């Protein structure tokens, strides 16, 4: 489990002051918001309980084009053109496994968490960062363990608990609308991005192996937060002949929540910006973080009011509700049919290039990579096509 590297006790000096924008949470959504505010001339402060890049909580993968368009290819560890799905099937009393190899219309890449956070932060050099634990909010004042901070524009990208909400929306797992994920990171290498739809690991959910250069990210996720998955994660690692080393886990929101609450903008997990079924949270966190930052920039530049920004950001998020709801219905369907032949039929129907391209392109368009090229920075940080990233990706065999 991650160990805090931040200062403690007497080393934590008092922190206070007034700012134009206070961004609470320095992972994907918060860093994307800060990026859009860079160069605006506003007094912006970014805070988090942990140092930037200190606390990884996911398998860290995203569509490659998103990483290219944000200038983050230096953090890529491995790139995949295919998705391999292992499906446990029961025929006539005997268990078998059918493996599907789907050639995707776009590639997916795993990356190093600390490096990608450092690259994102480098794109907002004029936004200072401080470590501070957020403890609550009263109006425009955010209370931290180092003191009070005040700003008329506040962003909560701290995660699913919604620390800055005043509407009583905080719900503790396992009663919250979250999934449970747990994984290990043993050393090793592999060529395939793999998923398992196998009830022996988890009935409502799936297992995975995400290779990332010289390590594997092996885990199990349950759509039902009441179901523990540690034993199953160990079992999968053993079957792959890997040690269950370097654990990490997290609660994964699977339902979109209100993107604003009073004067606060919520982005990332705090707004449920994580796709159901796939549990892909990094791309939507970047997407909605950019959107929040662009609305806030218009406020600090005098082009709209705070009320208008809150309304516009809420409307932008609401435009995507249909997609999140459709994916949540699909998640419920997968959870209920994992033991039954109907899911085999669905996978067999999907196993056609035309269907795969249609489905995955529509899925990508929920939060399209082109959005990263819009806004005040445009393609300023884009990695030129054909250039080599700092850590060359290993391309999986097609």
FENMO-V997606 format. One record per residue. SS is DSSP state (@ for helix, = for strand, . for the rest). PHI is phi as a letter, one per 20 degrees, with the letter a starting at -180 (* if undefined). Layout:
{{SS/PHI} {SS/PHI}}
//
This chain:
{{./*} {./f} {./d} {./f} {./d} {./f} {./f} {./c} {@/l} {@/f} {@/f} {./e} {./f} {./g} {./c} {./a} {=/p} {=/d} {=/c} {=/e} {=/c} {=/d} {=/d} {=/d} {./o} {./d} {./d} {@/g} {@/f} {@/f} {@/f} {@/f} {@/f} {@/f} {@/g} {@/f} {@/e} {./f} {./n} {./e} {./n} {./f} {./e} {=/d} {=/c} {=/d} {=/c} {=/b} {./f} {./d} {./f} {./f} {./n} {./e} {./c} {./f} {./c} {./b} {./f} {./l} {=/b} {=/a} {=/g} {@/g} {@/f} {@/f} {@/f} {@/f} {@/f} {./e} {./m} {./d} {@/f} {@/f} {@/e} {=/f} {=/d} {=/a} {=/c} {=/c} {=/e} {=/c} {=/d} {=/d} {=/d} {=/d} {=/d} {=/f} {=/c} {=/d} {=/c} {./l} {./n} {=/c} {=/e} {=/c} {=/c} {=/d} {=/d} {=/d} {=/d} {=/d} {=/e} {=/e} {=/f} {=/b} {=/e} {=/c} {=/c} {=/e} {=/b} {./e} {@/f} {@/f} {@/f} {@/f} {@/f} {@/f} {@/f} {@/f} {@/f} {@/f} {./e} {./c} {./f} {./e} {./d} {=/f} {=/c} {=/c} {=/e} {./a} {./e} {=/f} {=/d} {=/q} {=/b} {=/c} {./l} {./e} {=/d} {=/d} {=/e} {=/c} {./f} {./d} {=/p} {=/e} {=/c} {=/c} {=/a} {=/f} {=/c} {=/c} {=/d} {=/d} {./c} {./e} {./p} {./g} {./f} {./l} {./f} {./e} {./f} {./d} {./d} {./m} {./e} {./f} {./c} {./e} {./g} {./e} {./e} {./f} {./e} {=/c} {=/d} {=/d} {=/c} {=/b} {=/b} {=/c} {./c} {./f} {=/f} {./q} {./b} {./b} {./d} {./d} {./e} {=/c} {=/c} {=/c} {=/d} {./b} {./g} {./f} {./e} {./a} {./f} {./d} {=/q} {=/b} {=/d} {=/b} {=/c} {=/d} {=/f} {=/b} {./m} {./d} {=/c} {=/d} {=/d} {=/d} {=/b} {=/c} {=/c} {=/d} {./f} {./e} {./f} {./f} {./e} {./f} {./c} {@/f} {@/g} {@/f} {@/f} {@/f} {@/f} {@/f} {@/f} {@/f} {@/f} {./e} {./l} {./c} {./f} {./e} {./d} {./l} {=/f} {=/b} {=/b} {=/a} {=/e} {=/d} {=/f} {./c} {./b} {./f} {./d} {./g} {./f} {=/c} {=/b} {./m} {./d} {=/e} {=/e} {=/d} {./b} {@/n} {@/f} {@/f} {@/d} {./m} {./e} {./b} {./f} {./f} {./m} {./e} {./l} {./f} {./d} {@/f} {@/f} {@/f} {@/f} {@/f} {@/f} {@/f} {@/f} {@/f} {@/f} {@/f} {@/f} {@/f} {@/f} {@/f} {@/f} {@/f} {@/f} {@/f} {./e} {./m} {./e} {./a} {./e} {@/f} {@/f} {@/f} {@/f} {@/f} {@/f} {@/f} {@/f} {@/f} {@/f} {@/f} {@/f} {@/f} {./f} {./d} {@/g} {@/g} {@/f} {@/f} {@/f} {@/f} {@/f} {@/f} {@/f} {@/f} {@/f} {@/f} {@/f} {@/f} {@/f} {@/e} {@/d} {./g} {./e} {./d} {@/f} {@/f} {@/f} {@/f} {@/f} {@/f} {@/f} {@/f} {@/f} {@/f} {./f} {./c} {@/g} {@/f} {@/f} {@/f} {@/f} {@/f} {@/f} {@/f} {@/f} {@/f} {@/f} {@/f} {@/f} {@/f} {@/c} {./f} {@/f} {@/f} {@/f} {@/f} {@/e} {./e} {./n} {./f} {./e} {./l} {./d} {./g} {./d} {./f} {./f} {./g} {./g} {./n} {./f} {./e} {./f} {./g} {./d} {./g} {./f} {=/e} {=/e} {./f} {./f} {./f}}
//
